[in-house]
């Protein structure tokens, strides 16, 4: 009897091992193992350089109104492994080519009790793991509603995390640095500060989530290719230190309406023992489909100025009149309305920005507040306010277009939807055609406020599909899109490269709303920028906002040199010189860097990096032999030590260094900077001081 018991035990152990499937990354740094538990629950774990970074974690989906969810009772029907290796060229980017190299394991699972089948597909790169759920066409799983996705990420310890609270409607928070076990207590404070009432859990956080283990392993959790699915948050079991996916619900509380054949987005885990490799990873892009736009010649990086910062600070206004009660879109005769005298998008002011752009080599001018409807929105209604084609009487659409064209400058359109997405969709074709007719090839869209229809969230499946629809419709009209307040990006710009920018995080505007932490820009590249570029709108030279608007006592928590460095450290093909012409004219020597810096790159070298502390990046301008370096620093002053080995051997360069002065400080002396020129080669080295909230920027021009 005893021998029979041990024989059964050995047989059980063998059957469990037999179910395990192992996958290695191309260079062997990663090993992922998939297996089924005794009840048929799918699981995986992940090792990096023989160290476990994700413990055994469960996979599956809970279905709504279904007696049997896709959580357990599975058997392995088939497994397939493949290897893929290609190099592709992005339309714009940090580099001019990207290698996409991975080993893949596709596990087909049968659920015998329901005669259903799913596929879990794993792709293991040399920088991390991606996995997703696939639902083949089948009789017993055609239409279904997701109650919750149950993908787990079991952590190996109480890691340090850089996180923002889970929220279905905004990502615009400063990051908190804490241990995982501290999130619950700290998030309660965040709730009472500025988190929306739709926050789902005191231990919920948003992706992209940056983690660091006690032994120096960096882990990033996010998602890729978010299409026709709800945005994923992570909810932490802080007793067992296990993250689990938590999808954004729609107005009815449903997490996703699916029709097979279909699949989920990829869940991504980027891992390295070098923080620089997290920043350099292109895994998120590689998990997206190639470009679906055949002719991309009309998609070009843009450096622009705009009638925006003066509005954000309160110096001028979006609305033409304050006569709220009499305004009715399409009926009100604005030529008879009393102007408020502060409207920023007037002909004379816009021409001033056009002249400034032309004189300083900028491509475009963004103009917000040009169209009717702002009074209605600010005054009393949000149900129907904008038609996106009707200008105020002091904004001459055709005249300003011709004026800008004569100066070699484009005007960037602005569409504030006020969250009324159905209204926007009704007007979208007419709005994009209006842009084509009047010489606009790029639009900044906005989704400020609650989503209409009421009860919807900014990141639910239905609204995610709206954002995608807007991008694809814009491509039909050859229009580039910069979406603000939309869902955080997940690498979709590879598939639709006309998505040249997003906001989807706490941008520079918050410096006029009370400020951001001085180390905020040392965290964003590790979090928000993992999924794609951000329209951060840098370049503020006047840190005392009261000098723009005496009633606004905010302060920009950054040195001037730090603002210059952002054009290199915060990658985007869409870069704004956000301050006013008057402030740039006060510091023409520093402004020269913004004029010179490129917006499209052939190479990028991450020289130093530590999340929350500092980042130093060097980038080579596409099509030229010129390099630009940016360093941003957190709250602790430090000396940055770099070498110029990235420069071409045998070449000589002139480096212009824009740096913090010795007494610079983001709060007390932010405009203290120095500029010096030195000769450099690939053998040169540099030790450079960075102040609290400071940094430096370097232009490196080949000496002919």
ABEGO torsion letter per residue (X at the ends): XAAAAAAAAAAAAAAAAAABBBBBBAAGABBBBBBBBAAGBBBBBBBBGGBBABBBBBBEBBBBGBABBBABGBBBABBBBBBBBBBBBBABEABABBBBBBBBBBBBBBBAAAGBBBBBBBBBBAAEBBBBBBBBBBAABABBBBABBABBBBBABBBBBBBBBBBAABABBBBBBBBAAAAAAAAAAAAAAABBAABABAABBBOBBBBBBAAGBBBBBBBBGBBGBBBBBBBBBAAAGBBBBBBBBBAAGBAEBBBOBBBBBBBBBBBBABAAAAAABAAAAAABBBBABABAAABBBBBBBBBAAAAAAGABBABABABAAABBBGABBAAABBBAGABABBAAAAAAAAAAAAAAGBABBBBBGABBGAAAAAAABAABABAGABBBAABBAAAAAAAAAAAGBBBBBBBBAGGBAAAAAAAAAAAAAAAAAAGBABBBBBBBEBBOBBGBBAABAAAAAAAAAAAAAAAAAGBBBBBBGBBBBAGAAAABAABABBBGBBBAAAAAAGEBBAAAAAAAAABAAAAEBBBAGBGBABABAAAABAABABBBBBBAAAAAAAAAABBBABBBBABBAAAAAABAAAAAAAAABBABBABBBBABBBBGABBBBBBBBBGBABBBBBBBBBABBBBBBBBAAABBBGBBBBBBBBBBBAABBAAABAABBBBBBBBBBAABBBBBBBBBGBEBBBBBBBBX
